[in-house]
Amino acid sequence: MYSRRFPRLAAALTLCGLSSAAYAQESLPLCETTIKEGAFISEATLYEDEYDYVYVSIWISRQLNDGTTIVTDDPEAEFISQVVNASTLKFKFNYDSNADGEWGYSPQMGQLWLPGFYTTNDQGERLEHQVQVQSFRVKNTDYNVTTDAEHNGNFMYDYELPRDAITAMNNFWVMNEPVQVIMSLSPNSPSAYVTVDDAGWLKFSERINSSTKGLMDDYMAEKCDPEYACFFTTAAVHNIGLNDDCWELSYLRRFRDTVLQRTDAGRRAIEIYYQQAPKIVRQIERRTDAKLIWLKTYWLGVLPTAALAQLGLSGLAVKYYERLFNKLQKLAHS
């Protein structure tokens, strides 16, 4: 469905009245936990939707700069090593209940993030290229990988991996078996065989399981505090189907940490935001036009502020943010 593949386009068409696509993610995060160990990072977030359905979404990143072996006859072997060291395996699991009420983990999607690289042609023009992924191999089984990677806007190319590859990777890593990515810098380049070992996956998966159960226990004990992240920037991007690692939120966080945090006025603005934004979100969520408000918030507030922050136009970014904050404050109390 195009609304899932192109959430920004679907949201724009809906705002213009040209589509009634169900672009929105119906749930907001209640509580989260992050675990890091070695080459692995896990970000687990517990959600509750409007029908009181509860689930935990778990994004796991496996950095390839540790515990990997590269074998290739390519004369650009050193450059390939640099590319691999900047690459990441990402996969997503949900912890939820099935039709029989049984709780368990279900694979949702997998991604292989590889950086682009530049070459210069005879005219001196700088050209951007993507690494060619030929195969994703677990044990002796090759899995198809999306040949046309999606450019995610951060000079990274996102190759989609099938769910069964993620399941196989999990099973073999538990048994201390490696997985292999076969890639090349171009269709005419020699193959590079990148072997990724388990790097402590068994121990890490046990920590993930404990953390996930801890989130569920906190939820059942009513200890999940939605004020950690239910800020209107997060609410806006989630309601058009974007993830926490979308470029908009990434640049806004960077703007917060590298610009606002450096001044007294900026730190005061952050403090006020953390105090009031969760309350604003809760008030707006009670409105019948909440989804339309979040849609406008994204296009007229979050997106331009993030773009200005990306361009280094800090003064304008602050003004857009203040205007957005004041408008939502008024809506929350109207």
HELIX and SHEET records of a PDB file:
HELIX    1   1 TYR A    2  ARG A    5  1                                   4    
HELIX    2   2 PRO A    7  LEU A   15  1                                   9    
HELIX    3   3 ALA A   77  ASN A   85  1                                   9    
HELIX    4   4 ARG A  163  VAL A  174  1                                  12    
HELIX    5   5 TRP A  201  MET A  220  1                                  20    
HELIX    6   6 PRO A  226  TYR A  228  5                                   3    
HELIX    7   7 PHE A  232  HIS A  238  1                                   7    
HELIX    8   8 TRP A  247  THR A  258  1                                  12    
HELIX    9   9 LEU A  260  ARG A  262  5                                   3    
HELIX   10  10 ASP A  264  GLU A  285  1                                  22    
HELIX   11  11 ALA A  290  THR A  297  1                                   8    
HELIX   12  12 TYR A  298  VAL A  302  3                                   5    
HELIX   13  13 LEU A  303  LEU A  311  1                                   9    
HELIX   14  14 SER A  314  ALA A  332  1                                  19    
SHEET    1   A 7 SER A  27  GLU A  37  0                                        
SHEET    2   A 7 PHE A  40  ASP A  49 -1                                        
SHEET    3   A 7 VAL A  54  GLN A  63 -1                                        
SHEET    4   A 7 THR A  88  SER A  97 -1                                        
SHEET    5   A 7 TRP A 103  PRO A 115 -1                                        
SHEET    6   A 7 MET A 156  LEU A 161 -1                                        
SHEET    7   A 7 GLU A 150  HIS A 151 -1                                        
SHEET    1   B 5 THR A  68  THR A  72  0                                        
SHEET    2   B 5 ALA A 192  VAL A 196 -1                                        
SHEET    3   B 5 VAL A 179  SER A 184 -1                                        
SHEET    4   B 5 GLN A 132  VAL A 138 -1                                        
SHEET    5   B 5 THR A 141  TYR A 143 -1                                        
SHEET    1   C 2 PHE A 117  THR A 120  0                                        
SHEET    2   C 2 ARG A 126  HIS A 129 -1                                        
END                                                                             
